[in-house]
């Protein structure tokens, strides 16, 4: 049980560290294209979207933990935007294969 929990934590940390590198590296190649290629769509579906789902879940957890402090500071809307709404929009509302 402890090994599974440790492995899950390591995978989540690795996914969070890889996401900015992967999207930036592959996004530059496809920014100028009118329509995304099949390779871009496959990469988006197989790598970027699962990492986005993990980032959304982690952002929700951090939002819940930080919400009392954000409420006291008066910036709960900004925290919700950055930690929850942005990852959700990037993961679920963006067309497949477009990395903008």
Secondary structure, 3 states (H helix, E strand, C coil): CHHHHHHHHHHHHHHHHHHHHHHHHHHHHHCCCCCCCHHHHHHHHHHHHHHHHHHHHHHHHHHHHHHHHHHHHCCHHHHHHHHHHHHHHHHHHCCCCCCC
